[in-house]
Amino acid sequence: MKVGFIGLGAMGSAMASNLLKAGHEVTVWNRSPGPTEPLASLGAKVVRSADRAAQGEVLFSMLANDDAVRAIFLTGGLLDDMDKGTVHVNHATISVALARELAAEHAQRGLDYVAAPVFGRPDVAAAGKLNILAAGRAAVIERVRPLLEAMGSRIWPLGDAAERANVVKIAGNFMLGAAIESMAEASALARAHGVSAADFLDVMTNTLFAAPAYQGYAKLIAEQRYTPAGFALPLGYKDIGLALSAADATRVPLPLAGLLRDNLLEALSAGDEDVDWSILAQVAARRAHLDDRKL
């Protein structure tokens, strides 16, 4: 199938590479040209503008946030440049409000729209094992299913309304952040009593919390390995903000999300930008004056 892909960060690049490996004809665009080079070596066609990437049957996008999506598709006019009948599959984690707006703007132009945020870090994306949430017209999701299956291990249809996929993604990331925060605080408690974070988390993630999310982030915390970032701190802060905005719109109290946002902000205020959001463990340790204890 002839497809386009815009937004080639760590996730987007891995996803586009799997489309190429599956035999699809992929045209790519990114604001900075560097990430396009490895994909070109795999056979991707590189173009100089986003509208040139939107000439196929399906356009995928994996952009960082609401501002980036709005700048390219709405204020940047990309939707106006796309042919009627083209499917736009948006993998970005965006606000519920923007998800609704995008669905309406696509419909007005005769464009099909699928909201398809994903669960999985860059290594999972590279392995083609993402869990892909999908909301939009059922027939359109089925049309792009073979493409989604080239990038993910499972597709999770969530109904016609695009924002349903986005709120599930936002709520899921809130749960991940809460899991990291609980491990960060509990590890600080264990360390203060002479038990290493590694020993404590080894017990927890092989007994009470033997789940991939806990095991993966526990390893980062135990090893104090916050770079390179699999999920960067500013993105985590952004996503918790999205959860609070969605909650505010429907008057759903999320007191834990407020705490998590403040802790992420504390990490950011310490100058921690290019780190994984599991850096929350360092925030908890710093508050307990444990930074110099190598336990």
N, C-alpha and C positions, 0 to 999 in steps of 0.2 A: 504494500500500500504506500502511496505517496503522502508523506506527513511532514509537518514542520515542528520545530522545537525551539522555544525561546526561554532564556534563563538558564545559564549553564554553570551554576555553582556546583558544589560537591554532589548534591543530590541530582540536579538536572543533568549533569554530565554523565553520571552513572546510568540514569534512566534512558537517556538518548542512546548511549552505547549499546544497551540491551535491545533497543528497537533496531539498531543497525545489525546486530548479531542475529536477530530473528529474520533478517532478510528484507527489511523495509527500506524504502528510499527516503532518506531523512535529510531535510534542509535545516540548518541551524543558524541561529543568530544570538549574539550576546553583546551587551554594551561594551565590554572590554574584549578584545579579540583573543587574548591568550587561551582561554578555555576551549576555543573552537579547534585549536591545532590538533590535539589528540583525536578528536572526533573526525577531523578531516582525514587523518591517517587510517581510520577505520572505514572510510568511504563516504562520509557525510559531505554534503554540498554546503559551503559556507557562503552566506550572503551578508551584505553590508547594512541592511535595514530590516526592521521587524516585518514590514509589509511583504517583503520578498519571501519571508519564511512562511507566510500565510497563504501560499498559492496551492497547497495540496488539499486533500480531502479532509484532513484532520490537523488541527493546530494544538500542540501541547504547550503549556507554559508552567514554569516553576520559578516564580518570582518571590522576593523576600517578604513583602508586606503589602498592606493596603495601598500605600503611596505609590509603590512601584507598579502595581497592577493598574491603578487608576491612571497613572502617568502614561502608560503605554496604550491601554485599551480604550480609555475614555477621553481624557484631555489630549492624548497623543493621536487619537483618531484611528487606531488600528481597526476597530470594529467597522468603521465606515469603509475601510479598504478591503474587507473580506467579502468573498462571493457568497450569495445566498446558498444555504444548504451545507456550508462548511460547519464542521463540528469543532467547537473549542472545548478542550479538556483542560480545566484549570486545577493544577495540583497545589497551588499556594495555600498556606494557612492564612485565611483572611477573616475579617469580621463578618458576623451574621448580617449586619446591615449592608455591607458591600456585596455579599453573596446574593441578597435579594435584588439589589440594584442591577448587578450584572445580568442576572437571569432576565429581568425586564428589558434591559437594553439589547440583549441578544435577540429576544423574541421580536422586538420592534423592527429589527433589521432582517428577520427571516433566517437567523443563525441558530444552530443548535448549541446548547450549552450543557456541559456535565461538570459538576463540582466533584473533584476527585483528590482530596488531600490524602496523604499517606502516613502510615506508621512505619518507622524504620529509620535507622541511621545510615550514613553513606555506605558502610560496608554491606549492610543488608540490601541497599539499593543496587550496589555493584553485583551482588549475587543474584539479583532478580527475584528477591524473596519479600518484597514489600507487601504489607497489607494495605489494600487500596479501597478507600471508602468511595462510594459512587452515588450521586444523587442527580436526577434529571429524568427525562422521559425514558421509559423502559426500553423502547425500541432503539433509542439513540445509544443507550448504554450497551445494548447487545451488539450494535453496529461496531462499537470501538472495543468490545471485549477482547478480541484477539490481540489487540495492541496492548491493552492493559495487562493481559496475561503474560506478555513478553517481559513485563517489568515487575510483576508481583506474583506471590504464591497464592493469594486469595483476593477475590473481589467481593466487597460487601455492599450490595445494593441497599439504599436507604430511602427510596421513594422518589417522587417527582420533584419536590421542592428542593432546590439547590442548597439552601441554607442548612438542611438537615445533615448533610455530610460535614459541613463546616462546624456546626455546633458539636457534633460527635468528636471531631478532631480536637477542638478547643477543650472540651471537657476531658478528653483522654490525656491531653498534655498537662492539664491541671492535676490530674491524678498522678502522672509521672513526677511532676514537680513536688507534689506532696510526699511521694515515696522517697525522693531524694532528701527532702528536708527532714523526714523522720529518721532516715539513716544517718544524716549529718549530726543531728542532735543526740541520738542514741550512741553513736560512736564517740562523741565528745564525752558523754557520761562514762562509757566504758574506759576510755583512755585516762580519765581523771582518777580512776581506781586501779590503774596499772595494767589494764587489758588492752592489747593493741587493737587498732581498728580492723586490721586484717584478721585476727583471731575471732573477734566479735562477729564480724560480718560473714566470716566463713561458717560459723554456727548458724546464724540467722538465715542465710540464703541456701542452706542445705537442710533446713528444718521448717520453721514457720513461714518463711518467705522464699520458697524455692520456685521462683518465677523468673522468666527471662529479664524483665525490667529491673527487678531488684538485683539479680545476679550481675547484670552488665554494669549497672551504676555502682554497685558495691565494689567491684574490681577497680574501677577508676578511683573511688574514694580511698580504698585500702592502699593503693599504689601512689596516691597523690598525683595522679596522671591526668592533668586537666588540659593538656595540649598534646596533639592538635585537637581542636574542639570537634566532637561529633555533632553536637548541638550547641551552638554558641550562646553564651550568656545573654547577649542582647536579644536574641530570638526568643529565649525562654521568658525574659522579662516582657517582651511584646505579647507573647501568647497568654500569659497570665492576665495582662491588661485586657486582652480580647475576652477572656472568660468573665472578668469583672464587668466589662461593658455589656456583654450579652445578659449577664445576671441583672444588671441595673435596668435593662430594657423590659424585663419581665418580673422585676421585683423579687428575685430569688436571692436570699442572703447567702453569701459565700465568705464567711469570716476567715476561714483558713486561707482562701485565695488572697485576702488582704494582707495577712501575715507574710505569705510567700512573696508577694510583690515587694513588700518592704525589705525582706531579706535579700532578694535579688538586687534591689536598688542599692542596698548597702555594699554588696559585692561590686557593683558597677562604680559606686562612688570611690572605692578603693583603687580604681584604675584597672580593674579586671575586665577587659573587653574581649580579647581574642582567646578566651578560655571556654571550656565546657561548663554548662550550668551546674554540674556536680561540684563546682567550686563552692557551693553552699556549705560543704563540709568544712572548708577553711574558715568561712564566716562563723560557724558554730564553735570551731576550735579557738578562733581568735577571741571570741566573747568569753570563753572559759580559760583564757590565758594559757592555752596548750600549744601554741605555735612552736615553742622551742623543745617540746618533749618528743623525742623520736621513739614513739611507742607503736 
